[in-house]
Amino acid sequence: MAEHITVIPEQLYPDLHNKNFERLNIFDVETVAPCVHADSWIDAKDRATLRFAVDARSRIVSNLRKYPAVSLSVVGTGSVHAFLTEDVRAAAKLDGQVFNAMKKA
């Protein structure tokens, strides 16, 4: 059974630094149907904050502006974990730390 938690589990936290693949589940702005996108970079800023990168030209950006509900699925510690939120915040530019981490991934 799924467990509702508000922070990233301790055993999963190390796996969420510069992860190379996750699934971003969002609603499409035109059809309002659920859609799944593969994203190539995720990072746990801390145990309560996950960051992921999306190209500013991506349709994902307009989808998130209209429907900020997100499910982010990752594989780690022998299981699939889903993180749910409606608190998506966008940054127009990546800070140097994020950009450097993406280049290493």
C-alpha positions as CSV (number, residue, x, y, z in Angstrom):
1,M,0.0,0.0,0.0
2,A,1.2,3.5,-0.8
3,E,2.5,5.5,2.1
4,H,1.9,9.2,2.3
5,I,5.1,11.0,3.2
6,T,6.2,14.7,3.1
7,V,9.9,14.3,2.8
8,I,12.2,12.1,0.7
9,P,13.0,8.9,2.6
10,E,16.5,8.8,3.9
11,Q,17.5,5.7,1.9
12,L,16.3,7.2,-1.4
13,Y,17.8,10.7,-0.9
14,P,21.4,9.8,-2.1
15,D,19.9,8.3,-5.3
16,L,18.2,11.6,-6.2
17,H,21.3,13.6,-6.9
18,N,21.8,14.1,-10.6
19,K,19.5,11.2,-11.5
20,N,19.5,10.7,-15.3
21,F,15.9,9.6,-15.9
22,E,12.5,10.0,-14.4
23,R,8.9,10.2,-15.6
24,L,7.0,13.5,-15.3
25,N,3.2,12.9,-15.3
26,I,1.2,16.1,-16.0
27,F,-2.0,17.3,-17.7
28,D,-2.0,18.4,-21.4
29,V,-3.0,22.1,-21.8
30,E,-5.1,21.4,-24.9
31,T,-6.8,18.0,-24.2
32,V,-6.6,18.1,-20.3
33,A,-5.7,14.4,-20.7
34,P,-2.9,13.0,-18.5
35,C,0.4,12.7,-20.4
36,V,3.8,11.2,-19.5
37,H,7.2,12.8,-20.4
38,A,10.6,11.4,-19.9
39,D,13.0,13.9,-18.3
40,S,16.7,13.5,-18.2
41,W,17.7,15.3,-15.0
42,I,16.5,15.5,-11.4
43,D,18.2,16.6,-8.3
44,A,17.1,16.5,-4.6
45,K,18.0,20.0,-3.3
46,D,17.1,18.8,0.2
47,R,14.8,16.2,1.6
48,A,11.7,18.3,0.8
49,T,12.7,19.7,-2.6
50,L,13.1,18.0,-5.9
51,R,14.3,20.0,-8.9
52,F,14.0,18.9,-12.5
53,A,15.1,20.6,-15.7
54,V,12.9,21.3,-18.7
55,D,13.8,23.2,-21.8
56,A,12.0,26.6,-21.9
57,R,10.7,25.8,-25.4
58,S,9.1,22.5,-24.3
59,R,5.4,22.0,-24.3
60,I,5.8,20.9,-20.7
61,V,6.3,24.5,-19.6
62,S,2.9,25.6,-20.9
63,N,1.2,22.5,-19.5
64,L,2.7,23.2,-16.0
65,R,1.6,26.9,-16.1
66,K,-2.0,25.9,-16.8
67,Y,-2.1,22.7,-14.6
68,P,0.6,22.7,-12.0
69,A,-0.3,19.3,-10.6
70,V,2.6,16.9,-11.1
71,S,3.5,13.3,-10.4
72,L,7.2,12.6,-10.7
73,S,8.1,8.9,-10.8
74,V,11.6,7.6,-10.2
75,V,13.1,4.1,-9.7
76,G,15.4,3.7,-6.7
77,T,16.1,1.5,-3.7
78,G,14.5,-1.5,-5.5
79,S,11.1,0.2,-6.0
80,V,9.2,2.9,-8.0
81,H,8.5,6.0,-6.1
82,A,6.0,8.7,-7.0
83,F,6.1,12.2,-5.7
84,L,3.0,14.3,-6.0
85,T,2.7,18.0,-5.8
86,E,0.8,21.1,-7.0
87,D,3.6,23.3,-5.8
88,V,5.7,23.7,-9.0
89,R,7.9,26.7,-9.2
90,A,9.7,27.7,-12.4
91,A,13.0,29.5,-12.8
92,A,13.7,31.3,-16.1
93,K,17.4,30.4,-15.8
94,L,19.3,27.7,-14.2
95,D,21.7,28.7,-11.4
96,G,25.4,27.8,-11.9
97,Q,25.1,24.9,-9.4
98,V,22.3,23.3,-11.3
99,F,23.9,23.9,-14.7
100,N,27.2,22.3,-13.6
101,A,25.4,19.3,-12.2
102,M,23.5,18.8,-15.4
103,K,26.7,18.9,-17.5
104,K,28.1,16.1,-15.3
105,A,25.0,13.9,-15.6
